[in-house]
Amino acid sequence: MRVIRRKSMSGKSEFTVFVYNGFKKDVEPLTLEGREIVRGILFAAAEKAGIEILAWCITPVSYRIIIKTTQGFASRKTEQRRPLVSFQKRFQQRVSSWVKYTTGREHGIWRDRYKLSQLHSTPETIVAVVSVDAFPMIVGLVDEPEDYFFTSYYHACLGDKNARKGILQLVGTPSASWPVAKRRYRKMLLEVTQDCSKS
């Protein structure tokens, strides 16, 4: 596994984790309204579990999130991973319940149980982090990062303080001004998208 691990102001280790999953192929893609509802469920679940969302993206058929927690995810002990597991279960269960209620579906909606990958502070990890906001461009939903509403980058551009805070932390410039960080991050988004299109 890959881990970004820092010390918080309280002296506790902080762990950065990449979380993702997608719908089964026979699940109807989320509408704009549906994605907005899933976004609300996401942040409610994170607040309940005491987890900070640094970056996020919700597409019609999947989600990708970068989260930060001071809980000991690096340990394999179940009780130390409980906040992350609690967050993930709450989020997926509530999305599943909503989809089933609105569509009449009786079977499960998720392609996998869920994926949790810890991240190291390496160039490869920065690519993984940036790819969350770049994902709509990578899969061809939009041509510019400002054109997709359901990402942390879009909301940071709108002025969302939490979204900006997350991006500032991720690009390693927490004390930089937003215009400077935005230019740097946007360049990274375009570079990652271009690299993915070549591979």
C-alpha positions in Angstrom: 0.0 0.0 0.0 1.0 3.6 -0.5 0.9 6.2 2.3 1.2 10.0 2.7 1.8 10.3 6.4 2.3 13.7 8.2 2.1 15.0 11.7 -1.0 17.1 12.5 -1.0 20.1 14.9 -1.9 17.8 17.7 1.1 15.6 17.0 -0.9 12.7 15.7 0.0 11.1 12.4 -2.2 11.9 9.5 -2.9 9.4 6.8 -4.0 10.2 3.2 -6.2 7.6 1.5 -7.5 7.1 -2.0 -11.0 5.7 -2.1 -12.9 4.6 -5.2 -15.7 2.4 -6.5 -18.2 2.3 -9.3 -21.6 1.0 -10.2 -22.3 -2.4 -11.9 -22.8 -2.1 -15.6 -26.6 -2.6 -15.4 -27.1 0.3 -13.0 -28.6 3.4 -14.6 -26.0 6.3 -14.6 -26.6 9.1 -12.2 -28.3 12.2 -13.5 -27.2 15.7 -12.6 -29.7 15.7 -9.7 -28.5 12.2 -8.7 -24.9 13.3 -8.6 -25.8 16.2 -6.4 -27.6 13.9 -4.0 -24.6 11.6 -3.8 -22.4 14.6 -3.1 -24.6 15.5 -0.2 -24.4 11.9 1.1 -20.7 11.9 0.7 -20.0 14.9 2.8 -22.6 13.9 5.5 -20.9 10.6 5.9 -17.4 12.2 6.1 -18.6 14.6 8.8 -20.2 11.8 10.8 -16.9 9.8 10.7 -14.7 12.8 11.4 -12.9 12.4 8.1 -11.6 15.3 6.0 -12.2 15.2 2.2 -9.2 16.7 0.3 -10.4 16.0 -3.2 -13.4 14.3 -4.8 -15.0 13.5 -8.1 -18.5 12.0 -8.8 -19.2 10.8 -12.3 -22.5 9.2 -13.6 -21.1 5.7 -12.8 -18.3 6.1 -10.2 -16.7 8.1 -7.4 -13.1 8.9 -6.5 -12.1 10.6 -3.2 -8.9 11.6 -1.4 -9.5 11.7 2.3 -7.3 12.6 5.4 -7.6 11.0 8.8 -5.6 10.9 12.0 -6.8 7.4 12.7 -4.2 4.6 12.4 -5.1 3.2 9.0 -1.5 1.9 8.6 -2.3 -0.7 11.3 -4.1 -3.8 10.3 -6.1 -3.8 13.5 -9.8 -3.5 12.7 -10.6 -1.1 15.5 -8.0 1.4 14.3 -9.5 1.3 10.8 -13.0 1.7 12.1 -13.5 5.4 11.2 -12.6 4.7 7.5 -14.6 1.6 7.3 -17.6 3.3 9.0 -17.3 6.2 6.6 -17.2 3.9 3.6 -20.0 1.7 4.7 -22.3 4.6 5.6 -21.6 6.3 2.3 -22.1 3.3 0.1 -25.1 2.0 2.0 -26.9 5.3 1.8 -26.2 5.7 -1.9 -27.4 2.2 -2.5 -30.6 2.7 -0.5 -31.3 5.9 -2.5 -30.7 4.3 -5.9 -32.9 1.3 -5.0 -35.7 3.5 -3.7 -35.7 5.8 -6.8 -35.3 3.0 -9.4 -37.0 0.0 -7.7 -33.9 -2.0 -8.1 -33.7 -5.0 -5.8 -30.0 -6.1 -6.3 -26.8 -4.5 -5.3 -25.4 -1.5 -7.2 -21.7 -1.5 -6.5 -19.2 -3.2 -8.8 -16.8 -4.0 -5.9 -17.0 -3.9 -2.1 -14.8 -0.8 -2.2 -11.2 0.1 -2.6 -9.0 1.8 0.0 -5.4 2.7 -1.0 -3.0 4.5 1.3 -0.7 7.0 -0.5 3.0 7.7 -0.2 4.3 11.2 -0.7 6.0 10.5 -4.1 5.7 11.8 -7.6 3.5 8.7 -8.5 1.2 9.6 -5.7 0.8 13.2 -6.8 -0.3 11.9 -10.1 -2.9 9.7 -8.4 -4.1 12.6 -6.3 -4.4 15.0 -9.3 -6.1 12.3 -11.3 -9.2 12.6 -9.1 -10.0 16.1 -10.3 -8.7 15.3 -13.8 -10.8 12.1 -14.1 -13.7 13.8 -16.0 -11.2 14.9 -18.7 -9.4 11.6 -18.7 -12.6 9.7 -19.5 -13.8 12.3 -22.0 -16.7 13.9 -20.1 -15.3 17.4 -20.6 -12.3 19.1 -22.3 -11.5 21.6 -19.5 -11.4 21.1 -15.7 -13.6 24.1 -15.1 -16.4 22.4 -17.1 -17.3 19.6 -14.8 -19.4 20.6 -11.7 -18.8 17.5 -9.6 -15.2 17.8 -8.6 -13.4 19.6 -5.8 -11.5 21.7 -8.3 -14.7 23.1 -9.8 -16.0 24.0 -6.4 -12.6 25.5 -5.4 -12.9 27.8 -8.4 -16.3 28.8 -7.2 -14.8 29.9 -3.9 -15.5 26.9 -1.7 -13.0 27.4 1.2 -12.8 23.7 2.1 -12.2 22.7 -1.5 -9.4 25.2 -1.8 -7.9 24.1 1.5 -7.8 20.5 0.3 -6.1 21.4 -3.0 -3.6 23.7 -1.2 -2.6 20.8 1.0 -2.4 18.3 -1.8 -0.1 20.4 -4.0 2.1 21.1 -1.0 1.5 24.9 -0.8 -0.9 25.4 2.2 0.4 29.0 2.7 0.2 30.0 -1.0 -2.4 32.3 -2.4 -5.3 30.6 -4.2 -4.5 32.2 -7.6 -1.0 30.8 -7.5 -2.1 27.3 -6.3 -4.9 27.3 -8.9 -2.5 27.9 -11.8 -0.1 25.2 -10.6 -2.9 22.7 -10.0 -4.6 23.4 -13.3 -1.4 22.8 -15.1 -1.0 19.5 -13.2 -4.6 18.5 -14.2 -3.9 19.1 -17.9 -0.5 17.3 -17.7 -2.0 14.2 -16.1 -4.8 14.1 -18.6 -2.4 14.4 -21.5 -0.2 11.6 -20.1 -3.2 9.3 -19.6 -4.3 9.9 -23.2 -0.9 8.8 -24.4 -0.9 5.6 -22.4 
